[in-house]
Amino acid sequence: MNRKANDNAMVIDTLQLDGDELRFDPEFSKADNEMAAAALKQNGLNLRYASKYVTMKKDMVLVAVKQNGYALSYASHDLKADFEVVLEATKEKADALRFASVVLREKKGVMLNFVKHNGFALLHASEELKADKELVLVAVKQSGYALWTAASSLKADKEVVLEAVRQDKRALRYASPELRNGGFRTYIQGLLDAYTVTPTVFLDTILFAVSKEQFAGSIVASERDDKNGKVPCICRDMCLLPKLNNLGEEGALEFKKNIAAFAGVRCREICGVKWLSVEIAARKLGVFKGFFGHGP
């Protein structure tokens, strides 16, 4: 008994140093899980030398794909359709998804999880899913280059291209010819022009957030407060100046939206996109102008 244990220990030590030894006797894996695990931890691709029994064991296959994602290609058919196994494989090698079951790659919910981690996983989605706007938007937000593998209809979709360019300006090369050859820049410029606010509008409606009549009324109220010993403030609570400190990214975005709203911007096209995406994409393309129509 002790001799057998010693022999097994020697084999395990050997496999840990050179897992390829498993190919000379795949029955090792069938007789002793510890031996198979040792070989797979050393090199996940040793799964190709393992017995069919091992390729069907989820715990063994997980050991293999965590070491080398491509080991998924040697897993059993059922495990190639196992979400947990495939996810671990793609974490180690993003394009290991190509070895996953077609059935798995046709499921939108499953593919959403994959493209969140790696937008290029879209490459291995079904043709139907490559034309799914929701899925493609998630993919290009993670990697602008994922636009390359999207359906042609979505390469011509301005919202999809906007998010792709926001992530990486070079993604524009994969847009439809119309958008690639000036159409997208024209689109972005149109959005920027719609958001442009003159200094007068900015001062009158944004900093004070009131009409002339309301502004005059606030002066009267301020004078009344002054007589009562209170600290006067011309714009009182309506003034946005005290609120400009420490806005942060989200606060700045809301402030810009307010500028557009007070300036009378009610463009359906603008309402369908996020201003932050427009600004980032415009900056990357070198066409951004400030609120007053000059300079970044």
C-alpha positions as CSV (number, residue, x, y, z in Angstrom):
1,M,0.0,0.0,0.0
2,N,2.8,2.4,1.0
3,R,4.7,1.4,-2.1
4,K,1.8,2.2,-4.3
5,A,1.3,5.6,-2.6
6,N,5.0,6.3,-3.1
7,D,4.8,5.3,-6.8
8,N,1.8,7.7,-7.2
9,A,3.6,10.5,-5.5
10,M,6.5,10.0,-7.9
11,V,4.2,10.1,-10.9
12,I,2.5,13.2,-9.7
13,D,5.9,14.9,-9.2
14,T,6.8,14.0,-12.7
15,L,3.5,15.2,-14.2
16,Q,3.9,18.6,-12.3
17,L,7.3,19.0,-14.1
18,D,6.2,17.7,-17.4
19,G,2.5,17.1,-18.0
20,D,3.2,15.7,-21.4
21,E,4.0,12.4,-19.7
22,L,0.3,12.0,-19.5
23,R,0.2,11.1,-23.2
24,F,2.2,7.9,-22.6
25,D,-0.5,6.5,-20.4
26,P,-3.9,8.2,-20.4
27,E,-5.1,5.5,-18.0
28,F,-3.4,7.5,-15.3
29,S,-6.1,10.1,-15.6
30,K,-8.8,7.5,-15.4
31,A,-7.4,5.8,-12.3
32,D,-6.3,8.8,-10.3
33,N,-7.8,12.3,-10.5
34,E,-4.9,13.8,-8.6
35,M,-2.5,12.6,-11.4
36,A,-4.7,14.1,-14.1
37,A,-5.0,17.4,-12.2
38,A,-1.2,17.6,-11.8
39,A,-0.7,17.3,-15.6
40,L,-3.5,19.8,-16.4
41,K,-2.2,22.4,-13.9
42,Q,1.2,22.1,-15.6
43,N,-0.3,22.6,-19.0
44,G,-4.1,22.8,-19.7
45,L,-3.5,21.5,-23.3
46,N,-2.6,18.2,-21.8
47,L,-6.3,17.6,-21.8
48,R,-5.8,16.3,-25.4
49,Y,-3.9,13.3,-23.9
50,A,-6.5,12.6,-21.3
51,S,-9.1,9.9,-21.4
52,K,-12.6,10.6,-22.6
53,Y,-13.6,10.1,-18.9
54,V,-11.5,13.2,-17.9
55,T,-12.7,15.4,-20.8
56,M,-16.3,14.8,-19.4
57,K,-15.4,15.8,-15.8
58,K,-16.2,19.4,-15.2
59,D,-13.8,19.9,-12.4
60,M,-10.9,18.5,-14.5
61,V,-11.8,20.6,-17.5
62,L,-12.0,23.7,-15.4
63,V,-8.5,23.1,-14.2
64,A,-7.4,22.8,-17.8
65,V,-9.1,25.9,-19.2
66,K,-8.0,28.1,-16.3
67,Q,-4.4,27.2,-17.2
68,N,-5.0,27.5,-21.0
69,G,-8.3,28.6,-22.5
70,Y,-7.7,26.7,-25.7
71,A,-8.0,23.5,-23.7
72,L,-11.7,24.0,-24.3
73,S,-11.3,22.5,-27.7
74,Y,-10.6,19.1,-26.1
75,A,-13.5,19.2,-23.6
76,S,-16.5,17.0,-24.1
77,H,-19.4,18.3,-26.3
78,D,-21.6,18.9,-23.2
79,L,-18.9,20.9,-21.4
80,K,-18.3,23.1,-24.5
81,A,-21.9,24.1,-23.9
82,D,-21.4,24.8,-20.2
83,F,-21.4,28.5,-19.5
84,E,-19.1,28.4,-16.5
85,V,-16.5,26.3,-18.3
86,V,-16.6,28.5,-21.4
87,L,-16.5,31.7,-19.3
88,E,-13.3,30.6,-17.5
89,A,-11.8,29.6,-20.8
90,T,-12.5,33.0,-22.4
91,K,-11.1,34.8,-19.3
92,E,-7.8,33.0,-20.0
93,K,-7.9,33.3,-23.8
94,A,-10.5,35.7,-25.2
95,D,-10.9,33.9,-28.5
96,A,-11.4,30.5,-26.9
97,L,-15.1,31.2,-27.4
98,R,-14.7,29.8,-30.9
99,F,-14.5,26.4,-29.4
100,A,-17.7,26.8,-27.5
101,S,-20.9,25.1,-28.6
102,V,-22.8,26.8,-31.4
103,V,-25.9,26.5,-29.3
104,L,-24.3,28.5,-26.5
105,R,-23.2,31.2,-28.9
106,E,-26.7,31.6,-30.2
107,K,-28.1,32.7,-26.9
108,K,-28.3,36.4,-26.5
109,G,-28.2,36.4,-22.7
110,V,-25.0,34.3,-22.7
111,M,-23.3,36.4,-25.3
112,L,-24.1,39.6,-23.4
113,N,-22.0,38.3,-20.6
114,F,-19.1,37.5,-22.9
115,V,-19.0,40.8,-24.8
116,K,-19.1,42.7,-21.5
117,H,-15.7,41.2,-20.7
118,N,-14.4,41.3,-24.2
119,G,-16.2,43.1,-27.0
120,F,-14.4,41.0,-29.6
121,A,-16.4,38.0,-28.4
122,L,-19.0,39.4,-30.8
123,L,-16.9,37.8,-33.6
124,H,-18.0,34.3,-32.4
125,A,-21.7,35.2,-32.0
126,S,-24.3,34.0,-34.5
127,E,-25.1,36.1,-37.5
128,E,-28.5,37.0,-36.0
129,L,-26.9,38.3,-32.8
130,K,-24.3,40.3,-34.8
131,A,-27.3,42.3,-36.1
132,D,-28.8,42.7,-32.6
133,K,-28.3,46.4,-31.7
134,E,-28.4,46.0,-27.9
135,L,-25.7,43.3,-28.0
136,V,-23.5,45.2,-30.5
137,L,-23.7,48.4,-28.4
138,V,-22.5,46.5,-25.3
139,A,-19.6,45.1,-27.4
140,V,-18.4,48.4,-29.0
141,K,-18.6,50.1,-25.6
142,Q,-16.1,47.6,-24.4
143,S,-14.0,47.6,-27.6
144,G,-14.6,50.0,-30.4
145,Y,-13.0,47.5,-32.8
146,A,-15.9,45.1,-32.3
147,L,-17.7,47.3,-34.8
148,W,-15.6,45.4,-37.4
149,T,-17.6,42.2,-36.9
150,A,-21.1,43.7,-36.5
151,A,-23.7,43.3,-39.2
152,S,-23.6,45.8,-42.1
153,S,-26.8,47.4,-41.0
154,L,-25.3,48.4,-37.6
155,K,-22.1,49.7,-39.2
156,A,-24.4,52.3,-40.7
157,D,-26.2,53.0,-37.4
158,K,-25.0,56.4,-36.1
159,E,-25.6,55.6,-32.4
160,V,-23.6,52.4,-32.7
161,V,-20.7,54.1,-34.5
162,L,-20.8,56.9,-32.0
163,E,-20.2,54.5,-29.1
164,A,-17.5,52.7,-31.0
165,V,-15.7,55.9,-31.8
166,R,-16.0,57.1,-28.3
167,Q,-14.2,54.0,-27.2
168,D,-11.6,54.1,-30.0
169,K,-11.5,56.7,-32.8
170,R,-9.9,54.2,-35.1
171,A,-13.2,52.2,-35.1
172,L,-14.5,54.7,-37.6
173,R,-12.6,52.8,-40.3
174,Y,-15.1,49.9,-39.8
175,A,-18.3,52.1,-40.2
176,S,-20.3,52.1,-43.4
177,P,-18.7,53.9,-46.4
178,E,-21.2,56.8,-46.0
179,L,-20.3,57.4,-42.4
180,R,-16.6,56.7,-42.9
181,N,-16.3,59.2,-45.7
182,G,-17.4,62.3,-43.9
183,G,-21.0,61.4,-42.9
184,F,-20.2,60.7,-39.3
185,R,-18.2,63.9,-38.8
186,T,-21.1,65.8,-40.3
187,Y,-23.4,64.1,-37.9
188,I,-21.2,64.9,-34.9
189,Q,-20.8,68.5,-36.0
190,G,-24.6,68.9,-36.3
191,L,-25.0,67.7,-32.7
192,L,-22.2,70.1,-31.5
193,D,-23.9,73.0,-33.3
194,A,-27.2,72.2,-31.7
195,Y,-25.5,72.3,-28.3
196,T,-23.7,75.6,-28.9
197,V,-24.9,78.3,-26.6
198,T,-24.1,82.0,-27.0
199,P,-22.5,83.9,-24.0
200,T,-25.7,86.0,-23.6
201,V,-27.9,82.9,-23.4
202,F,-25.5,81.3,-21.0
203,L,-25.4,84.3,-18.7
204,D,-29.1,85.1,-18.8
205,T,-30.6,81.6,-18.6
206,I,-28.0,79.4,-17.1
207,L,-26.0,81.2,-14.4
208,F,-29.1,82.9,-13.2
209,A,-31.6,80.4,-14.5
210,V,-34.3,83.1,-14.7
211,S,-36.0,85.4,-17.2
212,K,-35.6,89.2,-17.0
213,E,-38.8,89.5,-15.1
214,Q,-37.8,86.9,-12.6
215,F,-34.4,88.5,-12.3
216,A,-35.9,91.9,-11.5
217,G,-38.1,90.3,-8.9
218,S,-35.2,88.6,-7.2
219,I,-33.5,92.0,-6.9
220,V,-36.5,93.4,-5.1
221,A,-36.5,90.4,-2.8
222,S,-32.8,90.8,-2.3
223,E,-33.2,94.4,-1.3
224,R,-36.0,93.5,1.1
225,D,-33.7,90.9,2.7
226,D,-31.0,93.5,3.0
227,K,-33.3,95.8,5.0
228,N,-34.0,92.9,7.3
229,G,-30.4,92.4,8.0
230,K,-30.0,89.3,5.8
231,V,-27.1,88.9,3.4
232,P,-28.3,90.0,0.0
233,C,-28.0,87.7,-3.1
234,I,-29.1,89.0,-6.4
235,C,-29.9,85.5,-7.8
236,R,-30.7,83.8,-4.5
237,D,-31.5,80.1,-4.7
238,M,-32.0,80.3,-8.5
239,C,-28.3,81.1,-9.1
240,L,-26.3,78.1,-10.2
241,L,-22.9,79.6,-9.5
242,P,-22.6,78.0,-6.0
243,K,-23.4,74.6,-7.5
244,L,-20.5,74.6,-10.0
245,N,-17.9,73.4,-7.5
246,N,-17.1,69.7,-7.4
247,L,-19.5,68.7,-10.1
248,G,-17.7,65.6,-11.1
249,E,-18.3,63.9,-14.5
250,E,-22.0,63.2,-13.9
251,G,-22.7,66.7,-12.6
252,A,-20.9,68.3,-15.5
253,L,-23.0,66.2,-17.9
254,E,-26.2,67.3,-16.2
255,F,-25.0,70.9,-16.3
256,K,-24.4,70.7,-20.0
257,K,-27.9,69.2,-20.5
258,N,-29.4,72.1,-18.6
259,I,-27.5,74.5,-20.9
260,A,-29.1,72.9,-23.9
261,A,-32.5,72.8,-22.3
262,F,-32.5,76.5,-21.3
263,A,-31.1,77.5,-24.7
264,G,-34.2,75.9,-26.2
265,V,-32.6,72.8,-27.7
266,R,-35.4,70.3,-28.3
267,C,-33.9,68.2,-31.1
268,R,-35.2,64.6,-31.3
269,E,-31.9,63.5,-32.7
270,I,-30.0,64.8,-29.7
271,C,-32.5,63.4,-27.3
272,G,-31.6,59.9,-28.7
273,V,-27.9,60.1,-27.8
274,K,-25.8,60.8,-24.7
275,W,-24.0,64.2,-24.7
276,L,-21.0,62.7,-23.0
277,S,-20.5,60.2,-25.9
278,V,-20.9,63.1,-28.4
279,E,-18.3,65.2,-26.6
280,I,-15.7,62.4,-26.2
281,A,-16.1,61.2,-29.8
282,A,-15.9,64.8,-31.1
283,R,-12.7,65.4,-29.1
284,K,-11.1,62.2,-30.5
285,L,-12.0,63.2,-34.0
286,G,-10.7,66.7,-33.4
287,V,-13.9,68.5,-34.1
288,F,-15.0,69.5,-30.6
289,K,-15.9,73.1,-29.9
290,G,-16.8,74.6,-26.6
291,F,-20.2,75.8,-25.6
292,F,-19.7,79.2,-27.0
293,G,-18.7,77.8,-30.4
294,H,-14.9,78.3,-30.1
295,G,-12.1,76.2,-28.7
296,P,-12.2,72.9,-26.8
